[in-house]
Amino acid sequence: MNNRNITLGYVLITLQNSFFWYAPWLLYVYQYIDIKQATLLQLIGLLTRVIAEIPSGTVADLMGKKKTLLIAFFLSGLGEITMAFSTTFSLLVVSYVINSLGSSFFSGTIDAFMYDSLLEKKDEKKYPSVLGKSNAYQNMATAIATLTGGFMFQIWGGLPFLITGIAKFAGMFIAFRITEPTVDTFSFSAKNFVNQTAKGIRHLFSKNLIRLTLLTLLMGSFSVVVYEILDDVAVVDWGYSATSISILYTTVILLSIPSSFLYERVAKVIKPPMIVVGAILILVINYIFSPLINVYVWSFIFLLRVIYSPLKTAAVTDIINTNVASNIRATTLSTYELLIRIPFVMFGVYIGTSLKDMGVKNFSVLFSGSLLMLLLIYFLIILIIKLRKTTNNRNAYTIISKPVG
């Protein structure tokens, strides 16, 4: 059963990540709104995901991954097709809300579904390999969709969104064929819903996991800003057209596919937390020198960052999955997805205003500098904690070693 589930899971991941609008979406909305409204639009989408993220993971744990994935693909398909025919800010908001709900139901559910499908057959040790392949299929799907989507945009601006919606509805039909993993299944009730959500939050901030949680949240929260608005605004600011954005995005995504397959080997040499640290440093380098470099240097660093990205994504997922029980896995993953979006929800209006008033390059320096400073503070706190523990252990040893009498 698990082999069939995993195969179907790969198909679902491929269809979910077939974003034909990936390159020209900002150019599409620029026809109807400005940069500040575009940022607000992304903010509304993320706010929807924040509200729905934990409930969606809890529903997946209690009602089942199959039902949750069916809901995810239906909502995503509906949202994408609505987007294709949206020509006003109000319609764009409606499509974003629907699509964001679908993304929330998919995000933590698919990882939990894949892991539990292996766990049921006691094949969980294969998860790093499955995770690497999942990321590779995800990148291949996005690369092909991105390349073709740029040319579709030249035909009709809404066409990339329409084709993406059709792909999502195809995913809904594929989801009917999966078999629900029976690992730690509970009946759905209001009491179980509340208890399940509380378990996921408590576990993520438990004593054994909190250090890793803080590091992954730091990476994730800044990555959300980059993914949702900064990258796309930057490439437009650097002068890329819809076709050239498609070529750039397709190139870097295709080049990142080998790193997806390499995660299992890399993780044996470099611990997942250090892989996350590496991703933070590359992100900082990509943006902190923006006013001092030209488009070719920025694009090269951007290329390196995207090539490295699958390792970072796999490391974060691996850190959470290997430290959580199956009965709260989807809830915990959804909790993480929620938390990394909260900073953008809180500061989204400021980010949009700053991009418009300061300029993209000047904002990039402030943004990446803040990330670097927070990373240094994180390591400083970890160092202080370790020094205190060492001091306490030495004091305890001294007291125990003193002769009696």
C-alpha positions in Angstrom: 0.0 0.0 0.0 2.7 2.4 1.0 4.5 2.2 -2.4 1.3 3.1 -4.2 0.6 5.9 -1.8 4.1 7.3 -2.2 3.8 7.2 -6.0 0.4 8.9 -5.9 1.9 11.4 -3.4 4.6 12.3 -6.0 1.9 12.9 -8.5 0.0 15.2 -6.1 3.1 17.1 -5.3 3.8 17.6 -9.0 0.3 18.9 -9.7 0.2 21.1 -6.7 3.5 22.8 -7.7 2.6 23.3 -11.4 2.4 27.1 -11.0 2.2 28.3 -14.6 1.8 31.9 -13.2 5.0 31.6 -11.1 7.0 34.0 -13.3 4.4 36.6 -14.6 2.0 36.9 -11.6 3.3 40.3 -10.5 3.2 41.6 -14.1 -0.4 40.3 -14.3 -1.6 42.1 -11.1 0.4 45.3 -12.0 -2.1 45.7 -14.8 -4.8 46.5 -12.2 -3.0 47.4 -8.9 0.3 49.0 -7.7 3.2 47.6 -5.7 1.6 48.6 -2.3 -1.7 46.9 -3.2 0.2 43.8 -4.5 2.0 43.5 -1.2 -1.4 44.0 0.6 -2.8 41.2 -1.6 0.0 38.9 -0.6 -0.7 39.9 3.0 -4.4 39.0 2.7 -3.4 35.6 1.3 -1.0 34.9 4.1 -3.4 36.1 6.7 -5.9 33.6 5.4 -3.3 30.9 5.6 -2.4 31.9 9.2 -6.0 31.6 10.3 -6.5 28.3 8.5 -3.1 26.7 9.0 -3.4 25.0 12.4 -7.1 24.0 11.9 -6.2 22.4 8.6 -3.4 20.3 10.2 -5.7 19.3 13.0 -8.4 18.3 10.6 -5.9 16.2 8.7 -4.9 14.4 11.8 -8.4 13.8 13.0 -10.5 13.4 9.8 -7.8 11.9 7.6 -5.2 13.0 5.1 -7.2 11.9 2.1 -10.3 14.1 2.9 -8.0 17.0 3.7 -6.2 16.7 0.4 -9.4 16.5 -1.6 -10.5 19.7 0.0 -7.1 21.3 -0.7 -7.2 20.6 -4.4 -10.8 21.6 -4.9 -10.2 25.0 -3.2 -6.9 25.6 -5.0 -8.5 24.8 -8.4 -11.4 27.1 -7.7 -9.1 29.9 -6.5 -6.8 29.7 -9.5 -9.6 29.8 -12.1 -11.2 32.8 -10.3 -7.8 34.5 -10.5 -7.7 34.1 -14.2 -10.8 36.3 -14.7 -10.0 38.8 -11.9 -9.6 42.3 -13.1 -10.2 44.3 -9.9 -8.6 44.4 -6.5 -11.8 43.0 -4.9 -11.9 39.9 -7.2 -8.1 39.4 -6.7 -8.7 39.3 -3.0 -11.5 36.7 -3.3 -9.3 34.5 -5.5 -6.4 34.8 -3.1 -8.5 33.9 -0.1 -9.9 30.8 -1.7 -6.5 29.7 -3.0 -4.8 30.3 0.3 -7.3 28.1 2.1 -6.5 25.3 -0.4 -2.7 25.8 0.2 -3.3 25.6 4.0 -5.0 22.3 3.7 -2.2 20.9 1.5 0.9 22.2 3.2 1.3 20.1 6.3 -1.0 17.3 5.2 1.1 16.1 2.3 4.3 15.7 4.4 2.4 13.9 7.1 0.7 11.7 4.5 4.0 10.6 3.0 5.7 10.0 6.3 2.7 8.1 7.8 2.4 6.0 4.6 6.0 4.8 5.2 5.6 4.5 9.0 2.6 2.2 8.7 4.9 -0.3 6.9 7.8 0.5 9.2 9.7 2.1 6.3 10.2 5.5 7.9 14.0 5.2 7.5 13.3 5.8 3.8 11.8 9.2 4.4 15.0 11.2 3.6 15.1 9.5 0.2 11.4 10.1 -0.4 11.7 13.7 0.8 14.5 14.3 -1.7 12.5 12.8 -4.6 9.5 14.9 -3.5 11.5 18.1 -3.7 12.9 17.1 -7.1 9.4 16.4 -8.5 8.2 19.7 -7.0 11.0 21.6 -8.7 10.7 19.8 -12.0 6.9 20.6 -12.1 7.5 24.3 -11.2 10.3 24.6 -13.8 8.2 23.3 -16.7 5.2 25.3 -15.6 7.3 28.4 -15.2 8.9 28.2 -18.6 5.6 27.6 -20.4 3.7 30.1 -18.2 5.8 33.0 -19.4 4.8 32.3 -23.0 1.2 31.8 -22.0 1.2 35.2 -20.5 2.0 36.7 -23.9 -1.2 35.1 -25.3 -3.5 36.1 -22.5 -2.6 37.3 -19.0 -5.1 35.0 -17.3 -4.1 31.8 -19.1 -1.3 30.7 -16.7 -3.8 30.9 -13.8 -6.5 29.0 -15.8 -4.1 26.1 -16.7 -2.9 26.0 -13.1 -6.5 25.6 -11.9 -7.1 22.7 -14.3 -4.0 21.0 -12.9 -5.3 21.4 -9.3 -8.7 19.8 -10.3 -6.7 17.0 -11.8 -5.0 16.6 -8.4 -8.4 16.3 -6.7 -9.2 13.3 -8.9 -5.8 11.7 -8.1 -6.4 12.2 -4.4 -9.5 9.9 -4.6 -7.2 7.0 -5.4 -4.9 7.3 -2.3 -5.4 5.0 0.7 -5.7 6.6 4.1 -2.8 5.6 6.4 -4.1 4.1 9.6 -1.4 5.2 12.0 -2.8 6.8 15.1 -6.2 7.6 13.8 -8.7 9.4 16.0 -12.4 10.3 15.6 -13.2 13.9 15.0 -14.9 15.9 17.7 -14.7 19.5 19.0 -12.8 18.2 22.1 -10.3 16.3 20.1 -9.9 19.2 17.8 -8.9 21.6 20.6 -6.7 18.9 22.3 -4.9 18.1 19.0 -4.1 21.7 18.3 -2.7 22.3 21.8 -0.5 19.2 21.5 1.0 20.4 18.3 1.8 23.8 19.7 3.2 22.4 23.0 5.4 20.0 21.1 6.9 22.5 18.8 8.0 24.6 21.8 8.9 21.7 24.0 12.3 21.9 25.9 13.9 19.4 23.5 12.8 21.1 20.3 12.7 24.8 21.1 16.2 25.6 19.9 15.6 24.0 16.5 12.2 25.6 16.4 13.6 29.1 16.8 16.2 28.5 14.1 13.7 27.2 11.6 11.3 29.9 12.4 14.0 32.5 11.8 14.7 31.0 8.4 11.1 30.4 7.5 9.7 33.9 8.5 12.3 35.7 6.3 11.9 33.2 3.5 8.1 34.0 3.4 8.8 37.6 2.7 11.3 36.7 0.0 9.0 34.2 -1.6 5.8 36.1 -1.4 7.0 39.5 -2.6 10.7 40.4 -2.5 12.1 38.1 -5.1 9.4 39.0 -7.7 9.6 42.7 -7.0 13.4 42.5 -7.2 13.5 40.8 -10.6 11.1 43.3 -12.0 13.1 46.1 -10.5 16.3 44.7 -12.1 14.5 45.0 -15.5 13.4 41.5 -16.3 10.4 41.0 -18.6 7.8 38.2 -18.3 9.7 36.0 -20.7 13.1 36.6 -19.2 11.7 36.0 -15.7 10.4 32.7 -16.9 13.8 31.8 -18.4 15.6 32.9 -15.2 13.2 31.0 -12.8 13.2 27.9 -15.0 17.0 27.8 -15.2 17.6 28.1 -11.5 14.8 25.6 -10.6 16.2 23.0 -13.1 19.7 23.5 -11.6 18.3 22.9 -8.1 16.9 19.5 -9.0 20.1 17.6 -8.4 20.4 19.1 -4.9 17.0 17.6 -4.1 18.3 14.1 -4.7 21.5 14.9 -2.7 19.8 15.7 0.6 20.1 12.2 2.0 23.9 12.2 1.4 24.4 15.8 2.5 22.4 15.2 5.7 24.9 12.5 6.7 27.8 14.9 6.5 26.1 18.2 7.5 23.5 18.2 10.3 20.1 19.6 9.2 20.3 22.7 11.6 23.6 23.7 9.9 22.0 23.3 6.5 19.4 25.8 7.6 22.1 28.2 8.8 23.8 28.0 5.4 20.5 28.9 3.8 20.2 32.0 6.0 23.8 33.2 5.1 23.2 32.7 1.3 19.9 34.7 1.6 21.7 37.5 3.4 24.5 37.7 0.8 21.9 37.7 -2.0 20.3 40.9 -0.8 22.6 42.9 1.5 24.9 44.1 -1.4 22.0 45.0 -3.8 22.9 48.7 -4.2 26.6 47.8 -4.9 26.3 45.0 -7.5 24.9 44.7 -11.0 22.1 42.6 -12.3 24.5 39.8 -13.3 26.1 39.4 -9.9 22.7 39.5 -8.2 21.2 36.9 -10.6 24.2 34.6 -10.0 23.8 34.7 -6.2 20.1 34.3 -6.7 20.9 31.2 -8.8 23.1 29.7 -6.0 20.3 30.4 -3.4 17.6 28.6 -5.3 20.0 25.7 -6.0 20.5 25.4 -2.3 16.9 25.9 -1.4 15.8 22.2 -1.7 18.4 21.2 0.9 17.0 23.9 3.3 13.4 22.8 2.7 14.2 19.2 3.2 16.2 20.0 6.4 13.4 21.9 8.0 10.8 19.1 7.2 13.3 16.5 8.4 13.9 18.3 11.7 10.2 18.5 12.5 9.2 15.0 11.3 12.0 13.2 13.2 11.0 14.9 16.4 7.3 14.4 16.4 4.8 11.6 16.9 2.6 10.6 14.0 -0.7 11.4 15.8 0.3 15.1 15.9 2.6 15.3 12.8 0.3 17.3 10.5 -0.8 19.6 13.3 2.8 20.3 14.2 3.8 21.0 10.6 0.8 23.2 10.1 1.7 25.1 13.3 5.2 25.8 11.9 3.7 27.0 8.6 1.5 29.3 10.6 4.2 30.8 12.7 6.6 31.6 9.9 3.8 33.7 8.3 2.9 35.8 11.3 5.8 38.3 10.9 4.7 39.1 7.3 1.1 39.4 8.5 2.2 41.8 11.2 4.5 43.9 9.1 3.1 43.4 5.6 1.8 46.9 5.3 5.1 48.4 6.4 7.0 46.2 3.9 4.8 47.3 1.1 5.1 51.0 2.0 8.9 50.6 2.5 9.3 48.9 -0.9 7.5 51.8 -2.5 9.1 54.7 -0.6 12.7 53.4 0.0 13.1 51.5 -3.2 13.7 47.7 -3.6 17.5 47.8 -3.3 17.6 50.0 -0.1 14.8 47.9 1.5 16.9 44.7 0.6 19.8 46.0 2.7 17.6 46.7 5.7 15.9 43.3 5.3 19.0 41.2 5.0 20.8 43.1 7.7 18.0 42.5 10.1 18.2 38.7 9.3 21.9 38.6 9.9 21.6 40.5 13.2 18.9 38.1 14.5 21.0 35.1 13.5 24.0 36.5 15.5 21.7 37.1 18.5 20.4 33.5 18.3 23.9 32.1 18.4 24.9 34.4 21.2 22.0 33.2 23.3 22.9 29.6 22.5 26.5 30.2 23.5 25.4 31.8 26.8 23.1 28.9 27.6 25.9 26.4 27.0 28.4 28.4 29.1 25.9 28.5 32.0 25.3 24.7 31.7 29.1 24.1 31.7 29.5 26.3 34.8 26.6 24.6 36.6 28.0 21.2 35.8 31.5 22.1 37.1 30.0 23.5 40.3 27.9 20.4 40.9 31.0 18.2 40.3 33.0 20.3 42.8 30.3 20.0 45.5 30.0 16.2 44.9 33.8 15.8 45.0 34.3 17.5 48.3 35.2 15.0 51.1 32.6 14.6 53.8 33.6 15.7 57.4 
